C-alpha cells in the first residue's frame, strides 16, 4: 500500500512565518488548479491501494463547499483502503458547522493550526482563532491534531504553560509542537524578528515533553505527541522512509528511491509542467534517508527490519559504534534510537551522523 499527499496552496491570508507554497485564494485559480490536479493524478497514479491520504497547504479549509465537492470527486479516483487515515488541514475560523458536517463524510482526521492562544502573538503571526469552532471540531471528529508553536520573542515559561494548559483542556487526540523558525523571505525574517534564544528554547522543549507525558500523551516523534492509537499514520510513512505520492503545487513525493518535487509556479503547473526536480537516490543515499527518517522517532530504527531491507547490519557502521559509546544513541530491544536527553539537539546528532557515516 502507498500514501498520498495533496497540496492545496490557497489561503485567505498569509502567515508571517510561513515559507510553504501558498497563494491568496482566487476563485478562477482554484477552479483551474483543481482541473489540473485531476490531470496530474491521472498521469502518475498507478491505482495502488492507499493507506493514508493527507490534504495539506496552504489552507485547504479556505475552499468553499462547492470547491470541496470538486476536490473530493478527484480524491474518489484513488483506490482507498477502507481503514485508511484521511487527514484534512484547517484553520479554525473556516470550520463552520456546515463545513464540519461536510468534511465528516469524507475524512476521518483533522489537523488544526492553533500556534498560540496569546492574542498579541497571534496578531504577530497574522492569525486568528475561533475557539468555539475548535470545540465543535473536537465533538465532530475523534481524531484531531492541534499545532502549537513556541520560541516567540520575549516568551516566558509561564506564557508557554498557559498555552499548554489551554490546549490540554481541549483534550485533542494528537498535539504537534514546533519551535518558531525564521525562514528567509518570510515576513518575520524580513522584519528581523528576534526569536527566543536556544537556552530558553530548549527549556521549553523539555517542559513540553514532560508536561504532555504527565497528561497522557506519548512522545513518539521529535515534535509529535499522541494518545494511544492516535499517532499520525501518514507522517509515520515519512519517518519509516516509505513510498508516497505528492500531488499539487510544490508537493514532494518519494517513489521507489526516486525523490521528486513539483514546481511552485502556478503558471507552469497549469500548463502541465508539474515537475521541478527528480532525483534517483543511490543505495548510499537511500540508507542515509533510512537512518535520518527513522531516528526522528523515539522508538528509532529497528535493526532487524534494516537488515532485511538492505542486507547490512547498521551496528557495523563506525559512527553508530561511536555514538553508542558516547550514549547519544541507545540500543534497546533491537531498536536504535537517540537518547531522549539529547532529542532537542537531534538535528546536530543527525548531521554528525551523515558527515561520518561513510568515512570509516
Secondary structure, DSSP 8 states (H G I E B T S, - for coil): -EEEEEEE-EESS--TT--SS-EE--HHHHHHHHHHHHHHHHHH----EEEEEEEEES-GGGS-HHHHHHHHHHHTTSEEEEEEEEEEEE-GGG--HHHHHHHHTT-SEEEEEEE-S-HHHHHHHT----HHHHHHHHHH-S-EEEEEEE--TT--HHHHHHHHHHHHHHT-SEEEEEE----TTSHHHHTT-----HHHHHHHHHHHHHHHHHTT-EEEETTEEE-TT-S-HHHHHHHTT--EEEESTT-EEEETTEEEEE-S-HHHHHTT--EEEEEE--HHHHHHHHHHHHTTBSS-EEHHHHHHHHS--GGGSHHHHHHHHTTSEEEETTEEEE-GGGGGGHHHHHHHHHHHTT--
